[in-house]
Amino acid sequence: MKDGVVLGIDAGTSSVKTSLFTVQGTLIREMSFPVNVLSPAKDQFEMDVDLLFKELRRVIKEIVVGFENQVQGIGLSVSSPTLIFLDRNQEAIRPGIVYLDNRSIKEVEEGVERFGGTNMYFARVGNNPSPSTCVAATVNWIRSNEPETWNQTVQIGFLNTYLGVKLTGNVAVDPTVSSYSGLMRVRNPYSWESEFLEIFDIDEKYLPEILPSFGKVGVLKGDIASQIGLPAGIPVAIGAADTASTSFALGVHKHGDVFQSMGTSEVITFCLNTPNFSPAFMNRGHVIPGMWLSNGAMSTAGASIQWALKNIFPELSSEKELENLAQSSPRGAKGLVFLPYLCGERSPVFDTRASGMFFGLTINTCKADIMRAVYEGVAYGMQQIYKIGSERWNVSPEYIKCVGGASKSALAIQLRADVLNKQIRTIESSNTAAYGAAMLGAMAAGIYTKIEDVPCIEDYGRVVEPKSDNVSFFEKHSEIYRQLYPNLKELMRVQYGLLNGDILQSE
């Protein structure tokens, strides 16, 4: 019988959740605190990582009370990528730049030209070029626009790099995070690619060592240990990106495993045993060496529901009231179709100029139809992504696990089952990423030496079957959704240009 407890830290862009588990995986207690994402200028999004770490120290000290001498390991889960610049004292020089940031679009385009075009970039790197998958471009933006920052920079890192160095004094990153750097071939996420470093003019001396996600970045330093009420010397795992940490927690370990995360954004993740990547997905190395994760990520899935509540139905007090309203409209929303591209879109189009729309408004359209169309439009988007992945990789899982706040919506879950024609199993745990981080900490401590021995989360809340008549209905009606973007892409570009003062040429 293994004794002791492990600590999982899940640092996201909305909150940081810290959870204490037994080494068998039973939750003991958890605490969280909010994170404020700052927007100092248009298209710029940052977080104060020093404030984050200050609050994290306070929370850890509280959560370990009574277990101070039982903590065996610590693991990290982080939003990704969050770019950090460290000085010679291992302090963050400026706020971290989070994945929502688009300041480096021009630098991305310049890098793509040096690769020989978008298709060549994808073929060589393994991801579409964008600020959120090519932080090398953001490094170049900083070098050009903040020379005082660059002159102080000794190391470039990420959010788990920063937390790891603050806890242990050692600098590292893992392959699930480094995959979004633009400085490696994702098929080989454990080494920086010298050719790509040359293209972006970045010296490898600035970059952290790449460790396995369960690799020990170091042990808890004495000064930090005294501040958080723990003994020095506790092993710390470098950890993983939050989606990858959740994959690990849910047992998404073999080719063909699929899970879905439903929140402000929505992601469907396929586990692959070969790096046969699709350009409709964001691709990364897995926690498990020799495996990969392909993430089909919609930017404003749950955010579309929140947008409707705030801007269309402010008289309603909750998302539950919105759901009840939507359920009073018939399936198909009387022909109304919603395209949920409210902040451009990632998967499957990767177009920052894509925009949302309602198609099919008539004199008979009512409020309930509008809300029903929003729920169905988000579901159609996930169906489109799932079809691309399942056909490319010849994957047909028996069921799909769903996590996240939106998985509590009965309408949303039934729609996912119907449009995907798959059984959906919701996961009750609200801390899957923190759980995965804690178990990575357990591996770094040697409590578990084999990934297959690590306990997985399987506390299903609901098991929802697709309804056969709905499956055929939505298959026909979703075809309209799939035709909207390709037929309106050029008009969206023109509209974007008019709103932003750009002169755009049709491709």
N, C-alpha and C positions, 0 to 999 in steps of 0.2 A: 504494500500500500504506500503510495506516494503522499508525503506530508507537505504542509506549507501552503502559501498563497502566491499568486502572481498578479502583477499590476499591468493593466492595459490602458494606454493613453491614445485616444482618438481625437486628433486636432483637425477640425474642419474650418470652413469659412463662415459658418453661422454659430458654431459652439465648439467647445472642447469638452469631451466626456471622458472621465476617468473612472475606471471600474476595477474592483477587486474581486478576484475569483479564487476558488480553491483550484489546486492543480488538476483536479478532475473536471473542472469547468462549471462548477456551481457558483452563481453570483452571490457575493456576500454583501456588497453595497456599491453604490455608484453616486457620483456627483458630477455636475457640469456647470459651466459658466459661459455666457455669450461672448461672441467675437464680433467686433465691428469692422466690416470691410469699408475702407475709406476710398473715396473717389476724388483725388486732388485735381483732376482735369478730365476732360472728355476722353473716354475710352481707356482711362487709367483706373486700376483697382489694386489696392494695397492693404496690408494688415500690419499692425504694430506688434512685431514678434517679441519685442522686449516686454511689453505689457502682458502679452500672452504667457510668457514664461514666468513672470512675476505672479500672475494669478494661478498658474499651474502649480507653482511651489506651495502656495497657500492651500490649494485643494488637496494635494497629495498629503500634506501634513495632517489634514483633517481626516482623510479617508483611511489612513493606515493606523489610526488610534486603536490600540488593543492588539494590533497585528505587527507591530514594528519589527519584532525579531523573527517573524515567520515569512517575510517577503523573500522569495527565492529568485525572482527575475522580473524584469520590466521590458515591455515591448511597445513599439510606436506604430500608429496608423495616422496617415496625414493626407490632407487634400493635396492634389497634385496636378500640375507642378506649381509650387510656390518658390520663387527664385530669391535666394539670400546672398548678400555680399558680406564677407567676413574680413575684419582687419587683422593685424598681427596679434592682437590680444584676444582673438576669437570672439569678438563682439560684432553684432550686426551693425553695419554702417548706416543703413537706411531701412525703412519698412520693407517687408517682403512683398514681392510682386506676385499676385495670385493668378490662377488660370483664367479668370474672366478678363484679364487685361489685354487690350488690343493696340497698345501704343506702338508696337514694332511691326505693323503690317508692311511698311515700306522696306524695312530690313529683311523681313521674310521674303518679299518679292525679289530683292537683290540677291539673297542667298540662292533662291530657286533658279535664277538666271545662271548663276555660276555652276549649278548642278546640271544645267542643260534643259530646264523646263520642269513643270509640275510632275509629269509622268515619270521622268527620270529621277526626280527627287523621291517619289514614292517607291520606285523600284529599288533604289539604293538604300534608303533609310528604313522604309517600312511603314511610314505614316504620311498622311497628307500634310502639306506645309501650312502651318498656322501658328500664331503666337502661343497657343496653348499646347502645341506639340513640338515646338521648336524654340526652346528658351534661349538657344544660341543667338537668335536674332535680337531678343530682348537684352542680352548681354551687350551686343553691339550698339543698341540704342543707348544704354547707360554710358558706354564708353564715349559716344558722340555728344550726348546731351548733359551728362553729369560727370565731367572729367574729374571733379573733386572726389566723387565716389570711387571712380575707377583708380585714381592715384593711391587711394588708401587700401584698395582691395588686395588681399593676399590669397583668399580662397573664395571660389564660387560654390554655392551649395544649394540645398533644398530644405524644406521644412523639417524632414527627419534628420538631415545633416545638422541643422541648427540645434534641434532638441538633443540630438546625440552628443554634440560637442559641449553643450551646456551641462549635460549630466555626467559625461565621462572625460571630456577634454580631447577626445579623438574625433577625427573628421572622416565621414564615410557617407555613402548613399547605397541604395539597393537597386536591382534591375527593374522593378515595377515603376519606380520613379524616374530613373535615368533614361528609360525608354522614350520619354517625352522631351528629350534634350535637343534632338536634331544632331547630336554629336556621336552617334553610334548607329550601327546596323541593329535593328530591333531583333533580328534573327540571332544576334550574338550580343545580348544585353549586359555582358559582364566585362566589356572592354571598350574604351573610347577608341574611335576610329580616326587614325592620324590624318587621313585624307580629308575628312569632314572638319577636323580641327583647323586644317590649313585653309579650307574654303571660307570658314568664318573667322580666321585669323585669331584663334584662341589657343594660347599655350596650355599644354596638358598640366603644367605645374599648378594651375589654378583649380584643377578639378579634383574632387574627392575620390578616394578609393571606393571601388564597387564591391560590396559584400553581399552574400546571399541574404534574403530578408530575415532569416533566422540567425544570421551571423552575429557574433558578439562584437559590437563596436567598441566596447570597453566595459569598465565597472564603475559604479557610482563613486564620484569623487568625494573626498572627505568634507570639503567646504559645503557642497550642495547637500550631502547626506545630513549634515548637522542642521541645515536650514529646513529640511523636510521631515526630520524626525526618524530617519532610517539609518542603519549602520552602513558604513562605507563598504565597497567591494561587491555590491549586488550586480550580477551581470545584466547588461542592457542590450537588447536586440535592436539593430538598426531599423527593423520593421519594414512597412510597405505602404504603398498608396491605399487609400481607404477602400476602393472597389476590390483591389487584390486581397486586402486583409479580410474583407467580407467573404470573398470567394473561398479563401482558406478556411474560414470559420464554418462555412456551410458545406464543406466537403466537396467543393467543385474542384476535383483533382484529376479527372481523366478526360480524354478526348470525347466531346459530345455532351458533357455536362453543361447545363445552361441555368442561369439564374437572372432575376430581374430585380432592380432596385427602383422603387417608386417614391420620388420625392419632388422637390422643386424642379429638378431635372429628372429624367428617367433613362435608365441604362439597362440594356439587355446584354449579358456577357456570355460568350461562348469560350469554352476551354478547348485548346488545340494542342495536338502533339507534334505538329509540324508548322513552321512559320509561313503558311500559305495564306497571306493576308489579303483582305478585301479593302479597297479604297473607300468603301462605305462605312468602315469601322475605324476606331482608334485602337492601335495595337501596342501591346507591351509584353515584356517577359512576365512570367508568373512567379509567385512565391516558390513554386516547385521548380527546381532546375530542369531544363529540358522540356518545359511546357510553356504555353503562351496563353494570353487572354486577349480576346478581341471584343471591344466594348462598342456597342451601338448606342450612341448617346444623343438623346434629344434635349435641347437646351431648356425649353420652357414648357415642359409637360404639366407637372403640378402647378408651375407658375402661371399657366393659362387659367387654371381654376381660380387661383388667388387674384389674378388680374380681373377676371369677370366679377368676382365678389367686390373688389374695390372700385372698379370703374363702370360696370354696367348695372350691378344690383347692390348698390350701397345700402339700400333699405333692408337687406337681409343681414342677419347677424352672424352667420356661421357657414362653413362649407357644407355642413350637414343639411342646412336649409336649401342650399344650392342643389345638392344631390336630390333632395325630395322634389324640388321644382323640375329638375331634368327628368326624373322618373315619371312625371305626369305627361310627358311628351312621348309619342309612339317611337319605336325603333326607326331609325332613318331620319328622325327629326323633320318629317314632312319634306324631305329632299334637301334640307339645308346641310352644307358641308363646311367644316371649319378647318383651316390650315394653320397649325399652331406655331408658325415661325415668327414669334414676337421679338426675338433678338437675333435675327439671322438664324442659321441652323448649322449644327454639326452633322450628325448622321441623318440621312445618308447623302446629303447634298453638299455639305461643307461650303456654304455660301454665306458670307457675312452680310450680303445685300438682300438675302431672301426676306420676305415679309409675310405677315399673317393676313388672313382674309376670311370672310364669310361668302360662300358661293351658293346661290339658289334662293335668295330672299324673295318672298312673294307677299301679296296682300294678306295671305292667310298665316304668315309666320308670326308666332307669339313668343313671349319671354321663355316659356318652357322649351320651345324648339331651339332657341338660341343656346340655352344652357345644355340641352341634350347634344347639340352639335359639337359643343366644346369637348364634352366627355368622349364622344365618338371619334372626333378628329384626332385627339391624342392617342386613342386606341388604334386608329388606322395607321398612325405614324409608326407605332411599335410593331404593328403587323408587317408593314413594309420592310422594316429593318430585319425582323425575324425571318421573313421569307428569303431575303438576300443571303443571310448567314446560313440558314438551314439548307438551302439549295447549293451554295458554294461548297460547304463542308460535309454535305450528305448526312446531316444530323437531324434526328427525330426523337427527342427525349420522351420518356414516358410521361413526365410531368415537369413543370417549371416551378422552382421556388421563388417566392416574392417576398421582399423585405421593404421597409420604409413606411413612412406615415401614410402615404396614399393607399397602401395595401389594406388599410382599415375600411375603405369605401367599398360597400357591397356592389354598387353599380360599376365602379372602375374594375373590380376584380372579375365580375361576370363578363364584362366587355372584353377583358384580356383573354379569358377562357374561350369566348366565342370567336373573336377575330383570329386568335392563334390556333384554334381548334386543339387546345391542349388542356389537360388537367392543371389547375393552379393550386399550389400549396403555399399558404401564407405562413410566415415565420413570426411568432409572437415576440421574440426577443427584440428589444429596441437598441441593443448595444452590440450588434454583430461585428462591426469593425473593431471595437475595443476588445471583444472576445478574441478575435483573430490576433490582435496585437499582443494580448496577454499570453496566448499560446506560443507565439513566436518568442516571447521572453522566456517561456518555459523551455523551449528548445535551446535557446542561447545558454541557459543555465544547465543544460544536460539532463533535465528531468525527462524529456522525451528525446530520443535519438533518431527515430524514424517518423516521417510525416504521417504514415498510415496509423501510427499509434496514438496520435493526437485526437482527443474526442471532438466530435463535430456537433453543431447545433441542429437539432431536429424537433424542436418543440412547435409543431404545426398548430396554427390557430384554426384555419378553415381549409377544407379541401373542396374546390369548386370545379365541377365538370362542365364542359361546353354543352350548350343546348343545340341539338342538331338543326332545328329549323332556323335558329339564329346564325349558325355557322354559314349556311348557304345564303341567307339574306345579306349578311355583311360582306361576304366574298364578292357578291355582285356590286353592292353599293360602294365598297372601298375602291373600286376601279376609278371612280370619278376623282376621289382624293388623289390617287397616284398620278393622274393626268394633269392636275392643276399646276404644280410647280414647273414641270418641263414646258408647258404651254405658256406660262406667264413669266418665265425667268427673265427674258429681255426687258419686259415692261417693269419688272421689279428693279432691275438695274437702272433704268431711266428714272424711275421714281426716287430711288436712293440718291442718284446724282442731283436731281432737282432739290431734294431736301438738304443735301450736304454741300451744294455748290460745286459739285464735280461735273466735268464733261466726260461722259462715258460713251465709248463707241461700241456698237453691237458686235458681238463676236461672230 
